[in-house]
Amino acid sequence: MPKLHDLLCKHLLREALDAIGTVELEKPVAPLDEQRIDVYCELRPEQPSPDALPHLGLVRRMAEIEWRFLMEPFSATPSIDIIDDNLRKKFNLHHGLKKAAKGAATPKPVLWVLSPGRPEEALHGYVGVPAVGWPSGIYRCAPELTMWIVVLAELPKTVETLLLRLLGPPAMQLDALRELDALSLDEGQRQPWIDMLADIRYLLDETPDLNPEEQTIMTELRQRWEREKAELRAAGKSEGKAEGKAEGKAEGKAEGIAVGILAVLTARGLPVSEPVRSRVLGCKDLSMLDRWLARAATALSDTEVIAA
């Protein structure tokens, strides 16, 4: 489940945060460091109003704590050692940003740890306390760490937390998807979700070797996509509205698939050479990228993925 959970979370966050910031997936920490940040975002100076992006909910407020931030979603409750690794990536990144700024003030990026369950050891060791003025499940750690921990299981089940809970484990994801069914088509929350599902549609088609939990998630997402299209038609809207938006973002989608291919190879422990990385990231042919994504799950090497 971690591989599928990782891909879905990264791409959902990329689609959600693209409206307010410049988002990078698998951002390199430093030239000589093999570790990468799952989701890194820098807010844009000009952003749509919160009313224009209601589906972001609590994520919008989280993003505005500091204009640079990292999000690390986990499929299982992380240990303190794993969170230590994420802090190391964050501080290495901050060191690089300070060097690039050449003496200008450079605030530390905020690290958001998204944990399915309650990481007791980490909350104790990092002095994580319930954040004042925030919903349950949001913990602020020692100030100089600039780290917050979100315990997804403790979040209230509200529209405001829907995006966060869609990043949780399978049962939580399914509950969140089913809550979307209760939203009417003319609610401000609904249309952005239709568009986001359109934009990650390529992840749902050719994902091999799924376990039962993964298959359930994929089936639910596919069914949801088909329901949305049917409801749009029934409401007299253009059948191609959501698909047209996705097609209009073909270049961004190609980049997303390419990043997904590299993420799968990394998750499987396969080294990726610079020529292969460059070819994958430079490819704009969606059908070819889809084939490469399917191969990435079973290939024995990076070159096997892009073999003709």
N, C-alpha and C positions, 0 to 999 in steps of 0.2 A: 503493500500500500504506500510506503513512503515515496516511491518514484512518481506515481500518479498524483498523490496529494501534493507533492512538490511542484509538479508542472501546473496543475490547476490553480494552486494558490498564487504562484508567480504571475501567471497570465491574467488571472482575475484582477490582481492588484495593479498590473500594468495597465489594463483597460480602464480600471476605475480611476487611477491617479493621473492618467494621461491628460485629463481635462484641467488639472491644476498645476502640473509640474512636468519636468523632464525626467523620465523614468528609465533606469537601466536595470536589466536583469543580468545576473552573473557578473557583476562589476568587479574587475580585478582590483585587489587591494593595493598592490604595488608591483612594479615590473618584475621583481625577483620572488614574489610571493604567489604560490599556487592557489591560495585560498581566494574565494570570491564571495561577494555579498549577494544574498538572494535577490533582494529588491532595494534599490537605492534611488532616492528621489530628491530633486532640487525644485522648490516651488518657483513658479514664474512670478515676475513682478505684477503682472496683470492677470487676474483670475475671475472666472464667473462667480456670481454671487452664490451663497449657500442655497438660496431658493431655487437656483437653476440646476443644482446638482443634489437633489434630496437623497438620492440613493447612496451617496457616500456616507451619510449619517455620521456616526462617531469617528469614522476614519478621517473625515475632513478636520475635525477638531484636533485629532492626534497629529495630523500633518502640520498644523499651524503652530505647534509648540516651538519648533525651530525650522528654518527654511530648508535645511539639509537634514535628511533622516534616513534610517535604515529600517527595514522590516524583515524579520526572520520568522516565517511561519513554520511550526513543527507539527508533524503527524503524531508524535508521542511526547509526553511531558519531558522536557529536557533536563539533564543532570546539571549540576553546577560546573562540571568540567566542560560540557558542551557550551554553556553560556560564557564561560571563561574564554573559549575560542572565539565566540562572537564579539566579546569585548576587545580581544586582541586585534581582530580585524578592524573594529571601529577606531581604536586608538592609532593603529597603523595608517588608516585612511586619514585621520585628523592630522597626523604628522606630515603626510604628503601634502595635504591642503595648506598647512601652515608654511611649508617650504615654497609652495607655488605662490602664496600670497606675499612673500618677501617682506615679512614684518607687519603686514596689516592684520588687524584683529580678526581672528578666525574662530568663531564659536564652535564647540564640539558638536558634531552631528548627534541627533538623538537616536538611540537604539530602541526599537520596539520589539520585544520578544513576545510572540503569539503562541501561548502554550495551551494545549487542550485541557490539561488538568492542572492542579495546584502544585507548583514546584517548591515544596516546603523548604528544602535545603537552601535553594537559591534565595527565596524570600527572607529567610533568616540571615544567611551570610551576607547578602547585599542590603540588608536593612530595608526591605520592601514593605511599605505600609500603604493601606488604602488611600488613594488619592482624594483629597478633599474637593468636593464639588463635582466629582465624576461618578458614573454608575458603579455598582458593585462589580468586582472583577478586575478593576484597574488599579495597579500598584506602582507607586513611584519609589525608586530605589535611592540610595545615598546620592545627594545632589551632584557631586563631582563625577559620578559615573555617567550622568545624563542617560540613564537607562530606565525604561518603564517595562513592566511585565503585565501582559493581559492574560488573565485566566479565562479562557473562552467558556468553560463550563459554568462559571459564576456570573456571566453577563445576563442581564435581564432580557427576556424574549420580547424585544420591541423592534419596530421598524428601524430605529436608530442603530441597532447592533446587527442588522441582518447581514451586511457585507462581511463583518468580522466572523459571524457564526458560520457563514458559507466557507470559511477558511479552516474550519475545524475538522474533526474526525468524521467518518462516514455517517454515523447516526445523526450527528449534528447538522451535517451538510444536507441530508435528506429532509430533516425537519425544516431547515431554512428554505429549501426549495419549495416545500409544500406550503409554507407561509406565503410565498409569492402568489400562489393560486388564489388567496383571499383578497388580493389587491385588484381593484377594478381597472379596466383598461384606461380610464380617464384620470386615474390618480397619477400625480407627478412621479411617483416612485416606479411605476410599471415600465414605461417606455425605455428608460436607460437600461433596465435589466434585459429587455428583449434585445437591445443593441449589443450588450456585452455578451450575451449567449451567442449571438450571430458571430461575434468576433473571435470567440474561442471554439467555434464549431469544428474547426480542423482537428482539434485534439480528440474529438469524439468518434472518429470514423475508423481509423486503422491502428488501434492500440492492442497489440497482441499479448497473449499470456496473462490475462487478467485473472486475479483470484475472485471468489464470489463477492466479496465486499466491493471490489473495484468494478465488477460487472454491474452490480446494483446501482452504483453511482452513475456509471456511463448510461445505463438504460434509462434512469430517471432524467438525466440531462437531455438525452435524445427525445424522450417523450415530452419533456417540457418545451423543447424547441418546436416540435410539431404542434403542440397545443397553441403556442403563441401565434404561429403562422395561421392556424385555423381561426383563432379568435380575431385576428386582424382582418381576415377575409370576411368573416361574419359581420364585423363592424363596418364594412364597406370601405376599409382602407386599402391602400395599394398593397397587393401581395408581395411585391418586391421591396417594400420599404426597408425592412431590416436587412434583407440580403443586399439591397443596393448600397446601403451604408457600408456593409462589410466589403463589397467589391470596390467601393470608393477608397477604402483604406488598404488596398492590395499591397502596397509597399510596406506599410507597417505590419501587416499580417505576415508577409514574407520574412521580415526581421524577427517576428515572434516565433515562427516555426523554426527558423535557423537557430535561435537561442535555445529553443526546446530540444533540438537535436544535440547540441553541445552539452546541454544539461543532462540528458539521458546518458550520453557517453561518460560524462564525469561521474554521475551517480553509480555507473557500473564499474568504475575504476579503470577505464580505458584511457590511456594518454592520447591527447589530440595534438597533432603536429600543427605548426603554423600554416603550412600550405593548405591543409585540410580545413582548418579554422577559417582561413581567408576565403576559400572556395565556398564553404557553407554560408558564411555571412554575406558573401557577394552575390549569391544566387537569388534571382527574383522570380523564378519559375515555380509557381505554387504547386503544380502537380509533381514536379521533380522533388521539391522539398518534402511533400507528403510521403513520397516513396522513401526518401532518406530517413524521415522520422520513423517510419515503420521498421526499416532495416536497423536503425540505431539500437532497438531493443534486443536484437539477437546477434548483431555483427561481432566478429572476433577481434576486429581492429578498426581504427578510424578510417583507413583507406577502403575497407570493405563496404562501408556505408555509402561512399560516393562512386563506387565502381559502376561502370556502364552496364 
